[in-house]
Each structure stands twice: as C-alpha cells, then as structure tokens.
Amino acid sequence: MSNQNTVTPGLAIFERLAPLGYPLIRITAGLMLMPHGAQKLFGWFGGYGLEATGQFFEGSLGMSPGILFALLAGLVEFFGGLALVLGLLTRPAALAVTFMLGVALTVHTANGFFWTDGGVEYPLLWALTAFGIFLRGGDRFSLDRRFGLPF
C-alpha cells in the first residue's frame, strides 16, 4: 500500500508553508538588488551616483563608455530588482540580472573565490539565484500570474 503523505508527523506546518519559500527567495533577491541600483543611479545609500560610478567603471574597470555601463547596471539592479519583487516580467528581469552579474564575475575573477578578498563568491551566488528565478518565472504569487503573462 502506498502512503501519499510523505511528511514526517508533526511537520505538516512545513508542508503548508513550503509554497512561500520560492516567493521569499524571489522577493528578497529583488529587494537586495534595488539598493545597489539606487547607489549607482541616484547616489542613495552611500552610493556615488551615475557620473562618479561611470568614472569608476571606465577608469578602474576599463568599461567604456563608463557612464553607459553604470547606467545599464543601475537600471538592471534597480528596476530588475523591482520586477523580481513584484513578479512582473520576472523571466526577462531575472535574465538581465543574470547577464549583469556574469559581467560582474569577470571583474572579480582575478581576486579568487572568497568575497572577503573581492572574489567571485558573492556575484556567483546572486547570478545563480537570478538564473534559478529565470528558470522558474514569477510562479504562484506574482503579477505575471495575476495578469496571465507567460513570464
């Protein structure tokens, strides 16, 4: 005889809460990206704003034109993060974040693995998280689902 309920007795609460796990990851990822974009675009949260960030991108990272790359990174982080929070156009936003973090990985590769040394650990974690969100889409608790969008 097959037992359909595979949840350990007493742990049924986890089965009920499990559907909240994915939106928690998607929303948290978006919320954690947005301040980085706000730093680049608006100078908020101790950031330097678009012009100074562009100068850093060009002068220190060799990304020219720096202001364009700073603008693109800021837009992806801020508005892509917002899209993840809302679950609106989730897959395109997550793909843009994945791509942007892939570029960030190239900057951090020379510093090794550990984030404490400026390595790839942190951007790699976020790139993989964004890619996982891309694969799954907005899911149940999203505006994509609410509006019937295929994202």
C-alpha positions as protocol buffer text, in pm:
chain_id: "A"
residue {
  index: 1
  type: MET
  ca { x: 0 y: 0 z: 0 }
}
residue {
  index: 2
  type: SER
  ca { x: 136 y: 342 z: -99 }
}
residue {
  index: 3
  type: ASN
  ca { x: 138 y: 625 z: 151 }
}
residue {
  index: 4
  type: GLN
  ca { x: 57 y: 952 z: -29 }
}
residue {
  index: 5
  type: ASN
  ca { x: 156 y: 1168 z: 269 }
}
residue {
  index: 6
  type: THR
  ca { x: 535 y: 1165 z: 295 }
}
residue {
  index: 7
  type: VAL
  ca { x: 557 y: 1446 z: 551 }
}
residue {
  index: 8
  type: THR
  ca { x: 707 y: 1348 z: 883 }
}
residue {
  index: 9
  type: PRO
  ca { x: 435 y: 1353 z: 1151 }
}
residue {
  index: 10
  type: GLY
  ca { x: 437 y: 1683 z: 1337 }
}
residue {
  index: 11
  type: LEU
  ca { x: 597 y: 1867 z: 1047 }
}
residue {
  index: 12
  type: ALA
  ca { x: 280 y: 1937 z: 849 }
}
residue {
  index: 13
  type: ILE
  ca { x: 332 y: 2309 z: 914 }
}
residue {
  index: 14
  type: PHE
  ca { x: 632 y: 2297 z: 679 }
}
residue {
  index: 15
  type: GLU
  ca { x: 419 y: 2147 z: 404 }
}
residue {
  index: 16
  type: ARG
  ca { x: 173 y: 2434 z: 443 }
}
residue {
  index: 17
  type: LEU
  ca { x: 447 y: 2697 z: 444 }
}
residue {
  index: 18
  type: ALA
  ca { x: 651 y: 2544 z: 159 }
}
residue {
  index: 19
  type: PRO
  ca { x: 472 y: 2742 z: -117 }
}
residue {
  index: 20
  type: LEU
  ca { x: 607 y: 3061 z: 43 }
}
residue {
  index: 21
  type: GLY
  ca { x: 971 y: 2952 z: 3 }
}
residue {
  index: 22
  type: TYR
  ca { x: 1013 y: 3047 z: -361 }
}
residue {
  index: 23
  type: PRO
  ca { x: 844 y: 3389 z: -343 }
}
residue {
  index: 24
  type: LEU
  ca { x: 1057 y: 3459 z: -35 }
}
residue {
  index: 25
  type: ILE
  ca { x: 1372 y: 3397 z: -240 }
}
residue {
  index: 26
  type: ARG
  ca { x: 1246 y: 3593 z: -543 }
}
residue {
  index: 27
  type: ILE
  ca { x: 1130 y: 3894 z: -340 }
}
residue {
  index: 28
  type: THR
  ca { x: 1439 y: 3900 z: -117 }
}
residue {
  index: 29
  type: ALA
  ca { x: 1670 y: 3884 z: -419 }
}
residue {
  index: 30
  type: GLY
  ca { x: 1488 y: 4178 z: -575 }
}
residue {
  index: 31
  type: LEU
  ca { x: 1495 y: 4380 z: -254 }
}
residue {
  index: 32
  type: MET
  ca { x: 1867 y: 4319 z: -213 }
}
residue {
  index: 33
  type: LEU
  ca { x: 1943 y: 4428 z: -571 }
}
residue {
  index: 34
  type: MET
  ca { x: 1746 y: 4752 z: -563 }
}
residue {
  index: 35
  type: PRO
  ca { x: 1973 y: 4948 z: -323 }
}
residue {
  index: 36
  type: HIS
  ca { x: 2276 y: 4869 z: -541 }
}
residue {
  index: 37
  type: GLY
  ca { x: 2097 y: 5018 z: -839 }
}
residue {
  index: 38
  type: ALA
  ca { x: 1988 y: 5319 z: -632 }
}
residue {
  index: 39
  type: GLN
  ca { x: 2353 y: 5376 z: -535 }
}
residue {
  index: 40
  type: LYS
  ca { x: 2458 y: 5385 z: -899 }
}
residue {
  index: 41
  type: LEU
  ca { x: 2163 y: 5580 z: -1038 }
}
residue {
  index: 42
  type: PHE
  ca { x: 2076 y: 5825 z: -759 }
}
residue {
  index: 43
  type: GLY
  ca { x: 2366 y: 5824 z: -513 }
}
residue {
  index: 44
  type: TRP
  ca { x: 2140 y: 5686 z: -240 }
}
residue {
  index: 45
  type: PHE
  ca { x: 2255 y: 5454 z: 41 }
}
residue {
  index: 46
  type: GLY
  ca { x: 2609 y: 5588 z: 35 }
}
residue {
  index: 47
  type: GLY
  ca { x: 2646 y: 5548 z: -341 }
}
residue {
  index: 48
  type: TYR
  ca { x: 2827 y: 5788 z: -572 }
}
residue {
  index: 49
  type: GLY
  ca { x: 2561 y: 5846 z: -835 }
}
residue {
  index: 50
  type: LEU
  ca { x: 2572 y: 5788 z: -1206 }
}
residue {
  index: 51
  type: GLU
  ca { x: 2856 y: 6021 z: -1306 }
}
residue {
  index: 52
  type: ALA
  ca { x: 3105 y: 5908 z: -1041 }
}
residue {
  index: 53
  type: THR
  ca { x: 3009 y: 5542 z: -1086 }
}
residue {
  index: 54
  type: GLY
  ca { x: 3059 y: 5584 z: -1460 }
}
residue {
  index: 55
  type: GLN
  ca { x: 3404 y: 5730 z: -1400 }
}
residue {
  index: 56
  type: PHE
  ca { x: 3489 y: 5432 z: -1177 }
}
residue {
  index: 57
  type: PHE
  ca { x: 3361 y: 5183 z: -1437 }
}
residue {
  index: 58
  type: GLU
  ca { x: 3572 y: 5346 z: -1707 }
}
residue {
  index: 59
  type: GLY
  ca { x: 3884 y: 5440 z: -1510 }
}
residue {
  index: 60
  type: SER
  ca { x: 3918 y: 5139 z: -1279 }
}
residue {
  index: 61
  type: LEU
  ca { x: 3733 y: 4862 z: -1459 }
}
residue {
  index: 62
  type: GLY
  ca { x: 3811 y: 4957 z: -1819 }
}
residue {
  index: 63
  type: MET
  ca { x: 3445 y: 4955 z: -1918 }
}
residue {
  index: 64
  type: SER
  ca { x: 3398 y: 5225 z: -2178 }
}
residue {
  index: 65
  type: PRO
  ca { x: 3186 y: 5428 z: -2203 }
}
residue {
  index: 66
  type: GLY
  ca { x: 3168 y: 5408 z: -1825 }
}
residue {
  index: 67
  type: ILE
  ca { x: 2854 y: 5615 z: -1785 }
}
residue {
  index: 68
  type: LEU
  ca { x: 2662 y: 5382 z: -2019 }
}
residue {
  index: 69
  type: PHE
  ca { x: 2775 y: 5070 z: -1835 }
}
residue {
  index: 70
  type: ALA
  ca { x: 2697 y: 5231 z: -1498 }
}
residue {
  index: 71
  type: LEU
  ca { x: 2353 y: 5331 z: -1627 }
}
residue {
  index: 72
  type: LEU
  ca { x: 2281 y: 4980 z: -1756 }
}
residue {
  index: 73
  type: ALA
  ca { x: 2398 y: 4817 z: -1432 }
}
residue {
  index: 74
  type: GLY
  ca { x: 2196 y: 5061 z: -1223 }
}
residue {
  index: 75
  type: LEU
  ca { x: 1882 y: 5012 z: -1432 }
}
residue {
  index: 76
  type: VAL
  ca { x: 1908 y: 4633 z: -1418 }
}
residue {
  index: 77
  type: GLU
  ca { x: 1971 y: 4633 z: -1043 }
}
residue {
  index: 78
  type: PHE
  ca { x: 1702 y: 4884 z: -952 }
}
residue {
  index: 79
  type: PHE
  ca { x: 1423 y: 4813 z: -1199 }
}
residue {
  index: 80
  type: GLY
  ca { x: 1512 y: 4446 z: -1248 }
}
residue {
  index: 81
  type: GLY
  ca { x: 1508 y: 4408 z: -871 }
}
residue {
  index: 82
  type: LEU
  ca { x: 1171 y: 4582 z: -854 }
}
residue {
  index: 83
  type: ALA
  ca { x: 1038 y: 4347 z: -1124 }
}
residue {
  index: 84
  type: LEU
  ca { x: 1153 y: 4048 z: -918 }
}
residue {
  index: 85
  type: VAL
  ca { x: 984 y: 4185 z: -607 }
}
residue {
  index: 86
  type: LEU
  ca { x: 657 y: 4229 z: -794 }
}
residue {
  index: 87
  type: GLY
  ca { x: 692 y: 3916 z: -1002 }
}
residue {
  index: 88
  type: LEU
  ca { x: 628 y: 4125 z: -1312 }
}
residue {
  index: 89
  type: LEU
  ca { x: 814 y: 4031 z: -1631 }
}
residue {
  index: 90
  type: THR
  ca { x: 1004 y: 3802 z: -1400 }
}
residue {
  index: 91
  type: ARG
  ca { x: 1195 y: 3596 z: -1656 }
}
residue {
  index: 92
  type: PRO
  ca { x: 1326 y: 3889 z: -1863 }
}
residue {
  index: 93
  type: ALA
  ca { x: 1425 y: 4072 z: -1544 }
}
residue {
  index: 94
  type: ALA
  ca { x: 1598 y: 3766 z: -1398 }
}
residue {
  index: 95
  type: LEU
  ca { x: 1783 y: 3705 z: -1725 }
}
residue {
  index: 96
  type: ALA
  ca { x: 1903 y: 4066 z: -1731 }
}
residue {
  index: 97
  type: VAL
  ca { x: 2024 y: 4032 z: -1371 }
}
residue {
  index: 98
  type: THR
  ca { x: 2198 y: 3704 z: -1456 }
}
residue {
  index: 99
  type: PHE
  ca { x: 2375 y: 3866 z: -1751 }
}
residue {
  index: 100
  type: MET
  ca { x: 2477 y: 4174 z: -1549 }
}
residue {
  index: 101
  type: LEU
  ca { x: 2618 y: 3955 z: -1272 }
}
residue {
  index: 102
  type: GLY
  ca { x: 2801 y: 3749 z: -1534 }
}
residue {
  index: 103
  type: VAL
  ca { x: 2978 y: 4069 z: -1635 }
}
residue {
  index: 104
  type: ALA
  ca { x: 3049 y: 4140 z: -1267 }
}
residue {
  index: 105
  type: LEU
  ca { x: 3207 y: 3795 z: -1239 }
}
residue {
  index: 106
  type: THR
  ca { x: 3465 y: 3890 z: -1500 }
}
residue {
  index: 107
  type: VAL
  ca { x: 3568 y: 4186 z: -1283 }
}
residue {
  index: 108
  type: HIS
  ca { x: 3603 y: 3973 z: -969 }
}
residue {
  index: 109
  type: THR
  ca { x: 3770 y: 3664 z: -1120 }
}
residue {
  index: 110
  type: ALA
  ca { x: 4124 y: 3796 z: -1068 }
}
residue {
  index: 111
  type: ASN
  ca { x: 4056 y: 3819 z: -693 }
}
residue {
  index: 112
  type: GLY
  ca { x: 3991 y: 3448 z: -643 }
}
residue {
  index: 113
  type: PHE
  ca { x: 3687 y: 3287 z: -485 }
}
residue {
  index: 114
  type: PHE
  ca { x: 3619 y: 3449 z: -148 }
}
residue {
  index: 115
  type: TRP
  ca { x: 3412 y: 3765 z: -132 }
}
residue {
  index: 116
  type: THR
  ca { x: 3621 y: 3894 z: 159 }
}
residue {
  index: 117
  type: ASP
  ca { x: 3904 y: 3925 z: -93 }
}
residue {
  index: 118
  type: GLY
  ca { x: 3680 y: 4077 z: -362 }
}
residue {
  index: 119
  type: GLY
  ca { x: 3641 y: 3738 z: -531 }
}
residue {
  index: 120
  type: VAL
  ca { x: 3360 y: 3576 z: -727 }
}
residue {
  index: 121
  type: GLU
  ca { x: 3170 y: 3419 z: -436 }
}
residue {
  index: 122
  type: TYR
  ca { x: 2903 y: 3688 z: -392 }
}
residue {
  index: 123
  type: PRO
  ca { x: 2830 y: 3771 z: -758 }
}
residue {
  index: 124
  type: LEU
  ca { x: 2830 y: 3399 z: -841 }
}
residue {
  index: 125
  type: LEU
  ca { x: 2573 y: 3328 z: -569 }
}
residue {
  index: 126
  type: TRP
  ca { x: 2348 y: 3606 z: -696 }
}
residue {
  index: 127
  type: ALA
  ca { x: 2396 y: 3512 z: -1063 }
}
residue {
  index: 128
  type: LEU
  ca { x: 2289 y: 3154 z: -989 }
}
residue {
  index: 129
  type: THR
  ca { x: 1996 y: 3276 z: -780 }
}
residue {
  index: 130
  type: ALA
  ca { x: 1883 y: 3503 z: -1064 }
}
residue {
  index: 131
  type: PHE
  ca { x: 1922 y: 3221 z: -1315 }
}
residue {
  index: 132
  type: GLY
  ca { x: 1712 y: 2993 z: -1095 }
}
residue {
  index: 133
  type: ILE
  ca { x: 1443 y: 3262 z: -1086 }
}
residue {
  index: 134
  type: PHE
  ca { x: 1467 y: 3289 z: -1465 }
}
residue {
  index: 135
  type: LEU
  ca { x: 1407 y: 2915 z: -1496 }
}
residue {
  index: 136
  type: ARG
  ca { x: 1101 y: 2917 z: -1270 }
}
residue {
  index: 137
  type: GLY
  ca { x: 944 y: 3252 z: -1359 }
}
residue {
  index: 138
  type: GLY
  ca { x: 710 y: 3450 z: -1137 }
}
residue {
  index: 139
  type: ASP
  ca { x: 519 y: 3147 z: -1012 }
}
residue {
  index: 140
  type: ARG
  ca { x: 212 y: 3149 z: -793 }
}
residue {
  index: 141
  type: PHE
  ca { x: 247 y: 3477 z: -601 }
}
residue {
  index: 142
  type: SER
  ca { x: 334 y: 3714 z: -885 }
}
residue {
  index: 143
  type: LEU
  ca { x: 183 y: 3980 z: -1104 }
}
residue {
  index: 144
  type: ASP
  ca { x: 282 y: 3766 z: -1402 }
}
residue {
  index: 145
  type: ARG
  ca { x: 39 y: 3500 z: -1279 }
}
residue {
  index: 146
  type: ARG
  ca { x: -225 y: 3757 z: -1186 }
}
residue {
  index: 147
  type: PHE
  ca { x: -218 y: 3914 z: -1534 }
}
residue {
  index: 148
  type: GLY
  ca { x: -176 y: 3582 z: -1716 }
}
residue {
  index: 149
  type: LEU
  ca { x: 168 y: 3674 z: -1851 }
}
residue {
  index: 150
  type: PRO
  ca { x: 393 y: 3386 z: -1963 }
}
residue {
  index: 151
  type: PHE
  ca { x: 687 y: 3518 z: -1764 }
}
